[in-house]
Amino acid sequence: MEVFLAGVGMTSFGKKEQSLQELMGEAVRAALKDASVSSVDAIYVGVMSPTAFLHEGNFASLLADFLGMAGKPSLRIETASSTGAAAFLEAYNAVAAGQYTRALVVAGEKMSHLSTSETTRILSEVIDREERRYGATMPALAGLVAHRYMYEHHLSQGTLEKLMSAIAIKNHSNGLLNPYAHLRKAIDEQQHRQSRLISSPLRLFDCAPISDGAAAVVLTCERGDIRVAGIGHGTDTYSLCNRRSLTSFASTRIAAQKAYRMARLSPHDIDFAEIHDAFTIFELIGMVDLGFFSPAEAREAVLRGETGLRGRFPVNPSGGLKSRGHPVGGSGLAQIVEVALQLRGAVEKERQVKIGNVGLAHSVGGLATNTFVTILEKTSTRRNLMLTWSPHYDAEAEVLTPIHPLAVGLASDTGILETFTVLHTPPEGFPSPMVLGLVREPAGNRIFARGVGHDGLKMNRQVYLRHMGSITYFTQRSLWYKAKVLCRKNYRKYNRKVNSVVQGLMKKAS
Amino acid sequence: MEVFLAGVGMTSFGKKEQSLQELMGEAVRAALKDASVSSVDAIYVGVMSPTAFLHEGNFASLLADFLGMAGKPSLRIETASSTGAAAFLEAYNAVAAGQYTRALVVAGEKMSHLSTSETTRILSEVIDREERRYGATMPALAGLVAHRYMYEHHLSQGTLEKLMSAIAIKNHSNGLLNPYAHLRKAIDEQQHRQSRLISSPLRLFDCAPISDGAAAVVLTCERGDIRVAGIGHGTDTYSLCNRRSLTSFASTRIAAQKAYRMARLSPHDIDFAEIHDAFTIFELIGMVDLGFFSPAEAREAVLRGETGLRGRFPVNPSGGLKSRGHPVGGSGLAQIVEVALQLRGAVEKERQVKIGNVGLAHSVGGLATNTFVTILEKTSTRRNLMLTWSPHYDAEAEVLTPIHPLAVGLASDTGILETFTVLHTPPEGFPSPMVLGLVREPAGNRIFARGVGHDGLKMNRQVYLRHMGSITYFTQRSLWYKAKVLCRKNYRKYNRKVNSVVQGLMKKAS
């Protein structure tokens, strides 16, 4: 059964005084009014962590009652930061199955009332326990990805920063025009460059803010002006260590492939997109994984402004997570609201994209462990339904094939540094700054390791590993070299030297 | 599209050493083996609170990877203690919508590693914040319900205890035969009577244990031996204060009504049922709300053993939550696994129900805020599909009509005590024992209040209210009477007397 968007609504994002249920109530009232209906058959609620943020353990029931809809089916969906898109998918399925005529999707988060360190701790719980043990946070993992991107595409630090700042500047300039946006201010390259390092190479202006807010959509099987053309969902390995690639997200490719196939559309049929830019580098990667550009084309498009509002292919006309804000559970649905408003021509004139027949929303959960792609289309669009797009790969099969089946239980003394980041805002109990690296051991497996010093760290070079306690440390070649010269090839002395450096670091950490 | 159960599996429940993902892995392997398939198209994960119990904030992704299914769509569903049934509903919808050919549902919880007080605190987060402020816990609310049941049905304390102990004894005796059960021991009336009071009139043996465990089901659109005949979902007001009835759960009646209508069956066509018995009193109430018995019939059936394994209508052949155990997120799906095994005749011979063509599972979230009813049927059953059941009420409409629209902002000095409980295991920071009551104010609204002393408390009698700080206290008539006599109608003295008693209580509490 075809499913249509009957109405959409959202609150402005930002630091809000209201409770989460009040924010959601505001979004729901707007969506119901937009749909010209007063009741629905069921409620799909997307919140990432009402227990951790709010100590509410039964939020779907709480909200149904708060909305005056006690009695109606109401359940909560969660897939970390793509939760809003997941709730949309579930409501879509229920309506498509004929279970309900009209389903309400509402998603949001209330998180700004906690301290940044507490919020960071909660958000870090979406990543692998082993990675957390090393003090990894979401920005740290994104930093590892960004550095690797730089290496794989032979970019200078300057070029990478230019690309990331171009994305941040573009999204801020779009957000400035969006009354729903959290950070409504233009920024320039200098401000970006001068913002503090969060986890190298990512600066504060590369990271989405901590926001409160909610969005709502009414889905129906009754014909309306916007239809759900395609929808796809994919996951990836939980740990970065087990990824085939660090600079392309398989979960995005799987979700996109399914959505395009269902919509019988190719990436070139999409007129504009909302791409998950929790970190600026993700927008660059998403542009490629979604099939819009090759990596080189994507960089060129960013630098030439082709993804701006007036460009050939607008990306994040809303301002994206970067500027509209990122209430984690709500962002995925807010993107869908933006796409619907653009398709309808219902946004502010200066923010309206030029061609808007088909729009795409892309929402990433965790470090691209759980991703959704949703394609919306004007119902009035006439097109040849026989078109289908076949990518040259099977992303799901690729993920399902383990990459290093032989590497279990081996611990090596050396490895190749695949990428690293210097984390300037580590979790409590860890030193700042702290170097984190991904090291490929000779057996082929990739491990997390903590660096000793970070001057002159080079990618793809050999590093020396020391396993102390439950933590693996890596030393940079230069340090090792110095130690070697110092000790005149006396391995025991070298060993002692390295151990004393590592122990110094550990003392600093505790 | 019709949906069938291709395979089911579960772990034994109890205090487990394994991690939640390991428990779920075990259940999934069993279900996949049972279904004779090695892969599925999507995973629906039911866990109530992986953040609070395990500090895992992205469990759907974690599990997909752990199962070796990274790449596949995987999302988490939550509706408090009915989470497992909610995940089943969502997987059902996805298969019915044609989204997937085969969907895996897996649900469970790992909670026994925390202290009982910590677990109670987490479980209490499923109830209304106002109720929690008074120190209410799940057993306290169930105690309020049980006392009210006693009053409304003119039962003596002894009769109520006899009923509840009969249910506990029956469920333990079923669980003894179930290799998956947590508490595999027979109990007798004396043991029940001698077990400690948790929240009067509920004793330890009236409450389901804290368990770990997981269950899994493979759903498919390919014809199999058991089909999903009906499925229904309903909610109710979040706070007990806003319920029309304290002794009948509207969310159950809504869910049942929908499930029967979809299945084109009446309650009398059901051969046996798994009823949510987190507290023994809930089984008695569920038997009525699901349409199987009138209240008087239900009591008679319990006392006559008609709900036993060899009885006319077996209830909880698995042992129920009471004996099989209650890993909160998993129980709803474990019930469905039990119904499927019974329908197939695949349980131990002595536990097999006599007639098993149609079975029903009933799962309650929170204090009956979010409830699911699932009806499974042997595909081979021949029946007249024209049958439909029309109850004499519209449960959903009943809940949607507010019960005391005029009572906002009124605070009275007197009220009628509708029910009370003496909580012997209150949360940290509250006195033990602590009296909690539901008081109906003259304006018609119901409020939570804390009692001062509990000797000779009588139901449906006037109580006197004192609002001190943010807490409302009620005094029993006898105390008020004593104070009145003592003070020879000197109101000021009476007032002082009551206040000093209340203050003494508050001091004790802090």
Chai-1 contact restraints between the chains, C-beta under 6 A:
chainA,res_idxA,chainB,res_idxB,connection_type,confidence,min_distance_angstrom,max_distance_angstrom,comment,restraint_id
A,S49,B,T51,contact,1.0,0.0,6.0,A-B,restraint_1
A,T51,B,S49,contact,1.0,0.0,6.0,A-B,restraint_2
A,T51,B,T51,contact,1.0,0.0,6.0,A-B,restraint_3
A,T51,B,A52,contact,1.0,0.0,6.0,A-B,restraint_4
A,A52,B,T51,contact,1.0,0.0,6.0,A-B,restraint_5
A,H55,B,E125,contact,1.0,0.0,6.0,A-B,restraint_6
A,G57,B,S49,contact,1.0,0.0,6.0,A-B,restraint_7
A,G57,B,E125,contact,1.0,0.0,6.0,A-B,restraint_8
A,G57,B,V126,contact,1.0,0.0,6.0,A-B,restraint_9
A,N58,B,A80,contact,1.0,0.0,6.0,A-B,restraint_10
A,N58,B,V126,contact,1.0,0.0,6.0,A-B,restraint_11
A,N58,B,G366,contact,1.0,0.0,6.0,A-B,restraint_12
A,A60,B,T79,contact,1.0,0.0,6.0,A-B,restraint_13
A,S61,B,T235,contact,1.0,0.0,6.0,A-B,restraint_14
A,S61,B,Y238,contact,1.0,0.0,6.0,A-B,restraint_15
A,S61,B,G366,contact,1.0,0.0,6.0,A-B,restraint_16
A,S61,B,T369,contact,1.0,0.0,6.0,A-B,restraint_17
A,S61,B,N370,contact,1.0,0.0,6.0,A-B,restraint_18
A,L62,B,Y238,contact,1.0,0.0,6.0,A-B,restraint_19
A,A64,B,T235,contact,1.0,0.0,6.0,A-B,restraint_20
A,D65,B,T237,contact,1.0,0.0,6.0,A-B,restraint_21
A,D65,B,Y238,contact,1.0,0.0,6.0,A-B,restraint_22
A,A70,B,T235,contact,1.0,0.0,6.0,A-B,restraint_23
A,A70,B,D236,contact,1.0,0.0,6.0,A-B,restraint_24
A,A70,B,T237,contact,1.0,0.0,6.0,A-B,restraint_25
A,A70,B,V399,contact,1.0,0.0,6.0,A-B,restraint_26
A,G71,B,T235,contact,1.0,0.0,6.0,A-B,restraint_27
A,G71,B,I254,contact,1.0,0.0,6.0,A-B,restraint_28
A,G71,B,E396,contact,1.0,0.0,6.0,A-B,restraint_29
A,G71,B,V399,contact,1.0,0.0,6.0,A-B,restraint_30
A,G71,B,L400,contact,1.0,0.0,6.0,A-B,restraint_31
A,P73,B,H233,contact,1.0,0.0,6.0,A-B,restraint_32
A,S74,B,T235,contact,1.0,0.0,6.0,A-B,restraint_33
A,L75,B,T79,contact,1.0,0.0,6.0,A-B,restraint_34
A,L75,B,A86,contact,1.0,0.0,6.0,A-B,restraint_35
A,R76,B,E78,contact,1.0,0.0,6.0,A-B,restraint_36
A,E78,B,R76,contact,1.0,0.0,6.0,A-B,restraint_37
A,T79,B,A60,contact,1.0,0.0,6.0,A-B,restraint_38
A,T79,B,L75,contact,1.0,0.0,6.0,A-B,restraint_39
A,A80,B,N58,contact,1.0,0.0,6.0,A-B,restraint_40
A,A86,B,L75,contact,1.0,0.0,6.0,A-B,restraint_41
A,E90,B,E90,contact,1.0,0.0,6.0,A-B,restraint_42
A,N93,B,N93,contact,1.0,0.0,6.0,A-B,restraint_43
A,N93,B,A94,contact,1.0,0.0,6.0,A-B,restraint_44
A,N93,B,A97,contact,1.0,0.0,6.0,A-B,restraint_45
A,N93,B,Q99,contact,1.0,0.0,6.0,A-B,restraint_46
A,A94,B,N93,contact,1.0,0.0,6.0,A-B,restraint_47
A,A96,B,A97,contact,1.0,0.0,6.0,A-B,restraint_48
A,A97,B,N93,contact,1.0,0.0,6.0,A-B,restraint_49
A,A97,B,A96,contact,1.0,0.0,6.0,A-B,restraint_50
A,A97,B,A97,contact,1.0,0.0,6.0,A-B,restraint_51
A,Q99,B,N93,contact,1.0,0.0,6.0,A-B,restraint_52
A,E125,B,H55,contact,1.0,0.0,6.0,A-B,restraint_53
A,E125,B,G57,contact,1.0,0.0,6.0,A-B,restraint_54
A,V126,B,G57,contact,1.0,0.0,6.0,A-B,restraint_55
A,V126,B,N58,contact,1.0,0.0,6.0,A-B,restraint_56
A,H233,B,P73,contact,1.0,0.0,6.0,A-B,restraint_57
A,T235,B,S61,contact,1.0,0.0,6.0,A-B,restraint_58
A,T235,B,A64,contact,1.0,0.0,6.0,A-B,restraint_59
A,T235,B,A70,contact,1.0,0.0,6.0,A-B,restraint_60
A,T235,B,G71,contact,1.0,0.0,6.0,A-B,restraint_61
A,T235,B,S74,contact,1.0,0.0,6.0,A-B,restraint_62
A,D236,B,A70,contact,1.0,0.0,6.0,A-B,restraint_63
A,T237,B,D65,contact,1.0,0.0,6.0,A-B,restraint_64
A,T237,B,A70,contact,1.0,0.0,6.0,A-B,restraint_65
A,Y238,B,S61,contact,1.0,0.0,6.0,A-B,restraint_66
A,Y238,B,L62,contact,1.0,0.0,6.0,A-B,restraint_67
A,Y238,B,D65,contact,1.0,0.0,6.0,A-B,restraint_68
A,I254,B,G71,contact,1.0,0.0,6.0,A-B,restraint_69
A,G366,B,N58,contact,1.0,0.0,6.0,A-B,restraint_70
A,G366,B,S61,contact,1.0,0.0,6.0,A-B,restraint_71
A,T369,B,S61,contact,1.0,0.0,6.0,A-B,restraint_72
A,N370,B,S61,contact,1.0,0.0,6.0,A-B,restraint_73
A,E396,B,G71,contact,1.0,0.0,6.0,A-B,restraint_74
A,V399,B,A70,contact,1.0,0.0,6.0,A-B,restraint_75
A,V399,B,G71,contact,1.0,0.0,6.0,A-B,restraint_76
A,L400,B,G71,contact,1.0,0.0,6.0,A-B,restraint_77
